């Protein structure tokens, strides 16, 4: 009788151990499923495609408008500017002045000539 009691106890313990193993296996499978972010993300994108596309569009719009970092440029030095002018000489300064005076006249002349060429007019016909 004592032997059958021990065998029954042993069989109950083995059954309990087997139940615990199945429960642990089921829990491990559940944790694996919960931690499989890649599969969950794919299924979420398939199920809610509109939300994902609109979210991506908003994120792209925000990133495109995000202020960019600009490199700080050093302030120009007046000493370098003055020394550059001195090194150029008188003729260079004179050519710069003449160029700034003549530039509007040359621009006007070229604009008029290009306009005449585009319209097909002959500039000599209007002078006489």
JOMOCOR-V884672 format. One record per backbone hydrogen bond with DSSP energy under -1.0 kcal/mol. CO is the residue of the C=O (numbers start at 0). NH is the residue of the N-H. E is the energy in kcal/mol with one decimal. If there is no record, write none. Layout:
CO_NH_E ; CO_NH_E
//
This chain:
0_4_-2.2 ; 1_5_-1.9 ; 2_6_-2.3 ; 3_7_-2.5 ; 4_8_-2.4 ; 5_9_-2.4 ; 6_10_-2.6 ; 7_11_-2.5 ; 8_12_-2.3 ; 9_13_-2.4 ; 10_14_-2.4 ; 11_15_-2.6 ; 12_16_-2.3 ; 13_17_-2.4 ; 14_18_-2.5 ; 15_19_-2.3 ; 16_20_-2.2 ; 17_21_-2.4 ; 18_22_-2.4 ; 19_23_-2.5 ; 20_24_-2.5 ; 21_25_-2.5 ; 22_26_-2.3 ; 23_27_-2.6 ; 24_28_-2.3 ; 25_29_-2.1 ; 26_30_-2.4 ; 27_31_-2.6 ; 28_32_-2.3 ; 29_33_-2.4 ; 30_34_-2.3 ; 34_36_-1.9 ; 35_39_-1.8 ; 36_40_-2.9 ; 37_41_-2.3 ; 38_42_-2.4 ; 39_43_-2.1 ; 40_44_-2.5 ; 41_45_-2.2 ; 42_46_-2.4 ; 43_47_-2.7 ; 47_51_-1.8 ; 48_52_-2.5 ; 49_53_-2.5 ; 50_54_-2.3 ; 51_55_-2.3 ; 52_56_-2.2 ; 53_57_-2.4 ; 54_58_-2.5 ; 55_59_-2.4 ; 56_60_-2.4 ; 57_61_-2.6 ; 58_62_-2.5 ; 59_63_-2.3 ; 60_64_-1.6 ; 76_80_-1.4 ; 77_81_-2.4 ; 78_82_-2.5 ; 79_83_-2.2 ; 80_84_-1.8 ; 81_85_-2.2 ; 82_86_-2.0 ; 83_87_-1.1 ; 88_92_-1.5 ; 89_93_-2.4 ; 90_94_-2.8 ; 91_95_-2.0 ; 92_96_-2.1 ; 93_97_-2.7 ; 94_98_-2.6 ; 95_99_-1.9 ; 96_100_-1.6 ; 97_101_-2.6 ; 98_102_-1.9 ; 101_105_-2.4 ; 102_106_-2.5 ; 103_107_-2.3 ; 104_108_-2.5 ; 105_109_-2.7 ; 106_110_-2.4 ; 107_111_-2.4 ; 108_112_-2.4 ; 109_113_-2.5 ; 110_114_-2.2 ; 111_115_-2.2 ; 112_116_-2.4 ; 113_117_-2.3 ; 114_118_-2.0 ; 115_119_-1.4 ; 115_120_-1.5
//
